[in-house]
């Protein structure tokens, strides 16, 4: 029974490692059609002054980009406490770059394939282990190394 528990724990760990990070990356997009038509929940903006910030619920009104910026405040003891969101208005002329998060298909496929290889290696190690005496006979294999 201990071997079965070890398998479950290994599979759960592998699945968490593979699927929790979700293979997203930031992609540079033009401000007009993306923000005004697609209404992404969050964008990353870089201003001409070099400041980078993430804005939630962005919108374009006239020649100004609006959104809510969430900030963290670091206390003296090192803990991070969230501050309330503040409404931000950035003139369109001051926007250097706008980015949105997109799912990276290549990274997702590569990471999933790596997870499958690791899962297969763990399964072979467990099934080929001669000490797996608590397994039913149908799950025992004679493995050559």
Buried (B, 14 or more C-beta within 10 A) or exposed (E): EEBEEBBEEBEEEBEEEBEEEEBEEBBEBEBEEBBEEEEBEBBBBBBEEEEEBBBBBBEBEEEBBBBBBBEEEEEEEEEEEEEEBEEBEBEEEEBEBBBBBEEBEEBBEEBEEEBEEBBEEBEEEBBBBEEBEEBEEEEBEEEEE
